[in-house]
Amino acid sequence: MMQTSLRTNSSSRKVGRLRKITERDGHALCRALERLRARGANIIVKNVPKESGTSLQVAHHRMFTHFLNEKGYGYFVAIRKGPVSEKDRKLHLRYT
């Protein structure tokens, strides 16, 4: 015989800290990021909320970064050294 829970609304209640960025702000941030990418400019996270009309007073800029990374809008850090040519590689191997 299965036992059922007496609490009916326990699964509908969310637990934890409330999100500072609302769903509407999140959609606006994603649209603003797409507009900035279309312009081809270097994207700075602080410019994305300004473009979307969301105030920076809502949350810290790291929160916006975390949100965009969560949505899949990450970025790769540029490599410091350029790609090694075949000539440079052979020269390096000769002296090692």
C-alpha positions in Angstrom: 0.0 0.0 0.0 1.4 3.4 -1.1 1.4 6.3 1.3 0.6 9.8 -0.2 1.9 13.1 1.2 -0.5 15.3 3.0 1.2 18.4 1.8 -0.2 19.4 -1.5 1.4 22.7 -2.4 5.0 21.8 -1.2 6.1 21.0 -4.7 4.8 24.3 -6.2 6.7 26.4 -3.8 10.3 27.3 -4.8 13.0 27.1 -2.3 16.1 29.3 -2.1 17.1 32.9 -2.9 14.9 34.9 -5.3 16.4 35.7 -8.7 17.4 39.3 -9.1 17.0 39.2 -12.9 13.4 38.6 -13.8 12.3 36.5 -16.8 11.4 39.7 -18.7 14.8 41.2 -18.0 16.5 38.0 -19.1 14.7 38.1 -22.5 15.7 41.7 -22.9 19.3 41.0 -22.1 19.5 38.2 -24.7 17.9 40.4 -27.3 20.4 43.3 -26.5 23.3 40.9 -26.7 22.2 39.8 -30.2 21.9 43.5 -31.2 25.5 44.2 -29.9 26.9 41.1 -31.7 25.3 42.3 -34.9 27.1 45.6 -34.6 30.3 43.7 -34.4 31.6 45.7 -31.4 33.6 44.3 -28.6 31.0 43.2 -26.0 31.4 44.4 -22.4 29.0 42.9 -19.9 28.2 46.3 -18.4 27.0 47.5 -21.9 24.5 44.7 -22.3 22.1 45.9 -19.5 22.4 49.5 -20.7 21.4 48.4 -24.2 18.5 46.3 -22.9 17.2 49.1 -20.7 17.8 47.2 -17.5 19.3 49.2 -14.7 22.7 48.2 -13.3 21.2 48.9 -9.8 19.2 45.7 -10.1 22.2 43.4 -9.7 26.0 43.3 -9.8 27.6 43.0 -13.2 28.8 39.5 -12.3 25.1 38.5 -11.9 24.6 39.5 -15.5 27.7 37.6 -16.6 26.4 34.5 -14.7 23.0 34.8 -16.3 24.4 35.1 -19.9 26.8 32.2 -19.3 23.8 30.2 -18.0 22.0 30.9 -21.3 25.0 29.8 -23.3 26.4 33.2 -24.3 29.9 32.5 -23.1 33.2 33.7 -24.6 36.6 32.4 -25.0 39.7 34.2 -23.7 42.0 35.2 -26.5 45.3 33.5 -26.5 48.3 35.6 -25.7 50.7 34.2 -28.2 49.9 34.0 -31.9 49.8 30.8 -33.8 53.2 29.2 -34.4 54.2 29.0 -38.0 55.8 25.9 -39.4 59.1 27.8 -39.9 59.1 29.0 -36.2 58.2 25.5 -35.0 61.1 23.9 -36.9 63.5 26.6 -35.6 62.3 26.0 -32.0 62.7 22.3 -32.3 66.2 22.6 -33.6 67.4 24.5 -30.5 65.6 22.4 -27.9 
